[in-house]
């Protein structure tokens, strides 16, 4: 896992995720932040990561993805969405890794 705390700010939830991705449930984002199936390097935002949950899916079976941007003290959630596309970069951590 990434060092530090993963943080989801209210303005990101209410001002972005709820508006642009209303199908995403808060509890599923929280679960993915705390216990992702795997973490990969973001293919679209240099220096960022994507937490992926294959346990939380939409009606099409698309995995929940939670992009994370590392900051000085915390790791900040920047969005959350469902996607079937495996457009992420290298997997750097999987559940069960020590």
C-alpha atoms as an extended CHARMM CRD file, in Angstrom:
* protein
*
        98  EXT
         1         1  UNK       CA              0.0000000000        0.0000000000        0.0000000000  PROA      1               0.0000000000
         2         2  UNK       CA              0.9920000000        3.6410000000       -0.2890000000  PROA      2               0.0000000000
         3         3  UNK       CA              2.5000000000        5.2660000000        2.7920000000  PROA      3               0.0000000000
         4         4  UNK       CA              0.2960000000        7.8510000000        4.4990000000  PROA      4               0.0000000000
         5         5  UNK       CA             -3.4450000000        8.2850000000        4.7160000000  PROA      5               0.0000000000
         6         6  UNK       CA             -5.8550000000        8.2120000000        1.7670000000  PROA      6               0.0000000000
         7         7  UNK       CA             -8.2180000000       11.2110000000        1.9650000000  PROA      7               0.0000000000
         8         8  UNK       CA            -11.4970000000       11.9230000000        0.1690000000  PROA      8               0.0000000000
         9         9  UNK       CA            -12.4250000000       15.5860000000        0.5660000000  PROA      9               0.0000000000
        10        10  UNK       CA            -16.0760000000       16.6190000000        0.7790000000  PROA      10              0.0000000000
        11        11  UNK       CA            -15.6900000000       18.9750000000       -2.1770000000  PROA      11              0.0000000000
        12        12  UNK       CA            -14.3610000000       16.1130000000       -4.3160000000  PROA      12              0.0000000000
        13        13  UNK       CA            -17.2800000000       13.8680000000       -3.3670000000  PROA      13              0.0000000000
        14        14  UNK       CA            -20.0440000000       16.5030000000       -3.6470000000  PROA      14              0.0000000000
        15        15  UNK       CA            -18.5210000000       18.6890000000       -6.3460000000  PROA      15              0.0000000000
        16        16  UNK       CA            -17.1820000000       16.0160000000       -8.6650000000  PROA      16              0.0000000000
        17        17  UNK       CA            -18.0030000000       12.3600000000       -8.0320000000  PROA      17              0.0000000000
        18        18  UNK       CA            -21.6940000000       12.8380000000       -7.1480000000  PROA      18              0.0000000000
        19        19  UNK       CA            -22.1680000000       15.0790000000      -10.1830000000  PROA      19              0.0000000000
        20        20  UNK       CA            -20.1550000000       13.2590000000      -12.8640000000  PROA      20              0.0000000000
        21        21  UNK       CA            -20.4040000000        9.6860000000      -11.5550000000  PROA      21              0.0000000000
        22        22  UNK       CA            -23.7370000000        9.4680000000       -9.6750000000  PROA      22              0.0000000000
        23        23  UNK       CA            -23.8010000000        5.6650000000       -9.9880000000  PROA      23              0.0000000000
        24        24  UNK       CA            -20.8260000000        5.4020000000       -7.6070000000  PROA      24              0.0000000000
        25        25  UNK       CA            -21.7030000000        4.7010000000       -3.9780000000  PROA      25              0.0000000000
        26        26  UNK       CA            -19.7860000000        6.4420000000       -1.1960000000  PROA      26              0.0000000000
        27        27  UNK       CA            -19.4610000000        3.2190000000        0.8280000000  PROA      27              0.0000000000
        28        28  UNK       CA            -17.8240000000        1.4890000000       -2.1490000000  PROA      28              0.0000000000
        29        29  UNK       CA            -15.3110000000        4.3070000000       -2.5840000000  PROA      29              0.0000000000
        30        30  UNK       CA            -14.5090000000        4.1780000000        1.1370000000  PROA      30              0.0000000000
        31        31  UNK       CA            -14.0300000000        0.3860000000        0.9800000000  PROA      31              0.0000000000
        32        32  UNK       CA            -11.7590000000        0.7070000000       -2.0640000000  PROA      32              0.0000000000
        33        33  UNK       CA             -9.6940000000        3.4130000000       -0.3470000000  PROA      33              0.0000000000
        34        34  UNK       CA             -9.2020000000        1.1560000000        2.6860000000  PROA      34              0.0000000000
        35        35  UNK       CA             -8.8230000000       -2.2400000000        1.0030000000  PROA      35              0.0000000000
        36        36  UNK       CA             -8.2620000000       -2.1970000000       -2.7720000000  PROA      36              0.0000000000
        37        37  UNK       CA             -7.8620000000       -5.4240000000       -4.7390000000  PROA      37              0.0000000000
        38        38  UNK       CA             -4.8090000000       -3.8700000000       -6.3450000000  PROA      38              0.0000000000
        39        39  UNK       CA             -3.0070000000       -0.5540000000       -6.8840000000  PROA      39              0.0000000000
        40        40  UNK       CA             -1.5240000000        0.4500000000      -10.2050000000  PROA      40              0.0000000000
        41        41  UNK       CA              0.3430000000        3.3910000000      -11.6470000000  PROA      41              0.0000000000
        42        42  UNK       CA             -1.9460000000        5.8450000000      -13.4200000000  PROA      42              0.0000000000
        43        43  UNK       CA             -1.5440000000        5.7800000000      -17.1930000000  PROA      43              0.0000000000
        44        44  UNK       CA             -3.1270000000        9.2220000000      -17.5700000000  PROA      44              0.0000000000
        45        45  UNK       CA             -1.8070000000       11.2900000000      -14.6410000000  PROA      45              0.0000000000
        46        46  UNK       CA              1.9560000000       11.1080000000      -14.0540000000  PROA      46              0.0000000000
        47        47  UNK       CA              2.8670000000       10.4880000000      -10.4170000000  PROA      47              0.0000000000
        48        48  UNK       CA             -0.6180000000        9.2590000000       -9.4980000000  PROA      48              0.0000000000
        49        49  UNK       CA             -2.0390000000        5.8370000000       -8.7110000000  PROA      49              0.0000000000
        50        50  UNK       CA             -5.3440000000        4.0330000000       -9.1860000000  PROA      50              0.0000000000
        51        51  UNK       CA             -6.8970000000        1.8710000000       -6.4710000000  PROA      51              0.0000000000
        52        52  UNK       CA             -9.0660000000       -0.8170000000       -8.0760000000  PROA      52              0.0000000000
        53        53  UNK       CA            -11.8590000000       -2.8980000000       -6.5480000000  PROA      53              0.0000000000
        54        54  UNK       CA            -13.1180000000       -5.8790000000       -8.4780000000  PROA      54              0.0000000000
        55        55  UNK       CA            -15.5330000000       -6.5130000000       -5.5860000000  PROA      55              0.0000000000
        56        56  UNK       CA            -17.4530000000       -3.3030000000       -6.2550000000  PROA      56              0.0000000000
        57        57  UNK       CA            -18.7500000000       -3.2980000000       -9.7940000000  PROA      57              0.0000000000
        58        58  UNK       CA            -21.5670000000       -1.7310000000      -11.7810000000  PROA      58              0.0000000000
        59        59  UNK       CA            -24.3420000000       -3.6810000000      -13.5160000000  PROA      59              0.0000000000
        60        60  UNK       CA            -21.9860000000       -4.4590000000      -16.4110000000  PROA      60              0.0000000000
        61        61  UNK       CA            -19.2880000000       -5.9120000000      -14.1450000000  PROA      61              0.0000000000
        62        62  UNK       CA            -16.9410000000       -2.9380000000      -14.5920000000  PROA      62              0.0000000000
        63        63  UNK       CA            -14.4960000000       -2.5140000000      -11.6860000000  PROA      63              0.0000000000
        64        64  UNK       CA            -14.5380000000        0.5420000000       -9.4220000000  PROA      64              0.0000000000
        65        65  UNK       CA            -11.4560000000        2.7050000000       -9.8840000000  PROA      65              0.0000000000
        66        66  UNK       CA            -10.3350000000        5.3910000000       -7.4360000000  PROA      66              0.0000000000
        67        67  UNK       CA             -7.5290000000        7.6510000000       -8.7180000000  PROA      67              0.0000000000
        68        68  UNK       CA             -5.1550000000        8.8410000000       -5.9770000000  PROA      68              0.0000000000
        69        69  UNK       CA             -2.7280000000       11.7610000000       -6.1360000000  PROA      69              0.0000000000
        70        70  UNK       CA              0.1050000000       11.6440000000       -3.5830000000  PROA      70              0.0000000000
        71        71  UNK       CA              0.6590000000       14.8770000000       -1.6990000000  PROA      71              0.0000000000
        72        72  UNK       CA              3.1950000000       15.7900000000        1.0000000000  PROA      72              0.0000000000
        73        73  UNK       CA              1.3650000000       14.1720000000        3.9440000000  PROA      73              0.0000000000
        74        74  UNK       CA             -1.6290000000       12.4030000000        2.4270000000  PROA      74              0.0000000000
        75        75  UNK       CA             -2.8460000000       10.6430000000       -0.6950000000  PROA      75              0.0000000000
        76        76  UNK       CA             -5.8000000000       12.5470000000       -2.1780000000  PROA      76              0.0000000000
        77        77  UNK       CA             -8.7410000000       10.9250000000       -4.0010000000  PROA      77              0.0000000000
        78        78  UNK       CA             -9.2880000000       12.8520000000       -7.2430000000  PROA      78              0.0000000000
        79        79  UNK       CA            -12.2800000000       10.9450000000       -8.6600000000  PROA      79              0.0000000000
        80        80  UNK       CA            -14.0420000000        7.5850000000       -8.7010000000  PROA      80              0.0000000000
        81        81  UNK       CA            -15.6870000000        5.7280000000      -11.5660000000  PROA      81              0.0000000000
        82        82  UNK       CA            -16.4660000000        2.3170000000      -13.0230000000  PROA      82              0.0000000000
        83        83  UNK       CA            -14.4790000000        1.1350000000      -16.0100000000  PROA      83              0.0000000000
        84        84  UNK       CA            -13.9210000000       -2.1170000000      -17.8410000000  PROA      84              0.0000000000
        85        85  UNK       CA            -10.9380000000       -0.6890000000      -19.6560000000  PROA      85              0.0000000000
        86        86  UNK       CA             -7.6130000000       -1.8080000000      -18.2490000000  PROA      86              0.0000000000
        87        87  UNK       CA             -5.9620000000        1.4780000000      -19.1500000000  PROA      87              0.0000000000
        88        88  UNK       CA             -3.8910000000        1.6380000000      -16.0110000000  PROA      88              0.0000000000
        89        89  UNK       CA             -0.1710000000        1.2180000000      -15.8170000000  PROA      89              0.0000000000
        90        90  UNK       CA              1.8910000000       -1.3540000000      -13.9680000000  PROA      90              0.0000000000
        91        91  UNK       CA              0.3410000000       -3.0310000000      -10.9120000000  PROA      91              0.0000000000
        92        92  UNK       CA              2.5200000000       -2.1260000000       -7.9270000000  PROA      92              0.0000000000
        93        93  UNK       CA              0.5760000000       -3.8540000000       -5.1360000000  PROA      93              0.0000000000
        94        94  UNK       CA             -2.0060000000       -6.6520000000       -4.8490000000  PROA      94              0.0000000000
        95        95  UNK       CA             -4.0500000000       -7.6930000000       -1.8630000000  PROA      95              0.0000000000
        96        96  UNK       CA             -2.1050000000      -10.4270000000       -0.1240000000  PROA      96              0.0000000000
        97        97  UNK       CA              1.2910000000       -8.8710000000       -0.8940000000  PROA      97              0.0000000000
        98        98  UNK       CA              3.4080000000       -8.3510000000        2.1810000000  PROA      98              0.0000000000
